[in-house]
Amino acid sequence: MSHSFTFSGKNNLTDSELSKNHFQNSNFTLQCWIQTTTVGEILSKQTNETSFALRVNSKGHIVFTVTNNENTRTITATNVSVLDNEWYHITAVKTTTFLYLYINDLKLIIENSEESVSSNSQLDIFSVGGNVIPNFFHGIISQVAIWNKALLENEVALIREQEDI
């Protein structure tokens, strides 16, 4: 498995270039493959103005939260649980108007929710595998990609078909 990282629930990775880049201020797309049996934060970044978190909640649902100043939008993919140690391709898309989630390139049934991002996160740090200890990921994260645009549904499917986990 190329470009894969195993997380124990006690560690994470940070990226200095993505920490400096404020891509989250406009449309963007996050993609990765995950394999897990527990809850945790997959990808996140928090600044004073904008923040996002992509994580697995206690029901095994993928949750995508974006905060711009004081406006927080959260969506949860409620029809798939990823807590079975199988591989899942996750795509989260943020536009100025909407948030989208795809698992294995299928657009999911989405519910707006009140789940929130931990406020203990370190500022201006792009993190893979969590930003603070209670939220650290336990499992494998592979093929992380960040796009500075909102990918379309057909682009999500094409990328997934071309990746080798």
HUPESUL-V51712 format. One record per residue. N is the residue number from 0. RES is the residue in three letters. PHI is phi in radians with two decimals (none if undefined). Layout:
N:RES:PHI
N:RES:PHI
This chain:
0:MET:none
1:SER:-1.54
2:HIS:0.99
3:SER:-1.97
4:PHE:-2.30
5:THR:-1.74
6:PHE:-2.02
7:SER:-1.67
8:GLY:1.56
9:LYS:-2.22
10:ASN:-2.45
11:ASN:-2.70
12:LEU:-2.17
13:THR:-2.19
14:ASP:-2.23
15:SER:-1.19
16:GLU:-1.17
17:LEU:-1.25
18:SER:-1.18
19:LYS:-1.39
20:ASN:-1.42
21:HIS:-1.77
22:PHE:-1.03
23:GLN:-1.27
24:ASN:-1.32
25:SER:-2.30
26:ASN:-1.07
27:PHE:-2.75
28:THR:-2.34
29:LEU:-1.96
30:GLN:-2.40
31:CYS:-2.95
32:TRP:-1.83
33:ILE:-2.32
34:GLN:-2.48
35:THR:-2.75
36:THR:-2.24
37:THR:-2.37
38:VAL:-1.30
39:GLY:2.77
40:GLU:-1.51
41:ILE:-1.60
42:LEU:-2.38
43:SER:-2.80
44:LYS:-2.73
45:GLN:-2.34
46:THR:-2.23
47:ASN:-1.15
48:GLU:-1.75
49:THR:-2.35
50:SER:-2.56
51:PHE:-2.60
52:ALA:-2.59
53:LEU:-2.06
54:ARG:-2.61
55:VAL:-1.84
56:ASN:-1.58
57:SER:-1.15
58:LYS:-1.64
59:GLY:1.47
60:HIS:-1.51
61:ILE:-1.42
62:VAL:-2.13
63:PHE:-2.16
64:THR:-2.14
65:VAL:-2.27
66:THR:-2.10
67:ASN:-2.07
68:ASN:0.94
69:GLU:-1.94
70:ASN:-1.69
71:THR:-1.95
72:ARG:-2.05
73:THR:-2.34
74:ILE:-2.22
75:THR:-2.29
76:ALA:-1.48
77:THR:-1.66
78:ASN:-1.74
79:VAL:-2.43
80:SER:-1.84
81:VAL:-1.78
82:LEU:-1.59
83:ASP:-2.04
84:ASN:1.13
85:GLU:-1.70
86:TRP:-1.45
87:TYR:-2.31
88:HIS:-1.62
89:ILE:-1.90
90:THR:-2.28
91:ALA:-2.10
92:VAL:-2.11
93:LYS:-2.04
94:THR:-2.04
95:THR:-1.12
96:THR:-1.91
97:PHE:-2.25
98:LEU:-2.03
99:TYR:-2.27
100:LEU:-2.25
101:TYR:-2.22
102:ILE:-2.15
103:ASN:0.94
104:ASP:1.12
105:LEU:-1.72
106:LYS:-1.18
107:LEU:-1.78
108:ILE:-1.15
109:ILE:-2.05
110:GLU:-2.12
111:ASN:-1.18
112:SER:-2.45
113:GLU:-1.79
114:GLU:-1.11
115:SER:-2.11
116:VAL:-1.50
117:SER:-1.02
118:SER:-1.52
119:ASN:-1.53
120:SER:-1.10
121:GLN:-1.33
122:LEU:-1.34
123:ASP:1.01
124:ILE:-2.14
125:PHE:-1.49
126:SER:-2.18
127:VAL:-1.90
128:GLY:1.65
129:GLY:1.95
130:ASN:-1.97
131:VAL:-2.38
132:ILE:-0.88
133:PRO:-1.10
134:ASN:-1.80
135:PHE:-1.06
136:PHE:-1.44
137:HIS:-2.20
138:GLY:2.63
139:ILE:-2.06
140:ILE:-2.09
141:SER:-2.35
142:GLN:0.90
143:VAL:-1.20
144:ALA:-2.39
145:ILE:-2.18
146:TRP:-1.95
147:ASN:-1.60
148:LYS:-2.68
149:ALA:-1.51
150:LEU:-1.19
151:LEU:-1.47
152:GLU:-0.99
153:ASN:-1.19
154:GLU:-1.21
155:VAL:-1.05
156:ALA:-1.12
157:LEU:-1.10
158:ILE:-1.11
159:ARG:-1.06
160:GLU:-1.11
161:GLN:-1.52
162:GLU:-1.46
163:ASP:-2.07
164:ILE:-1.52
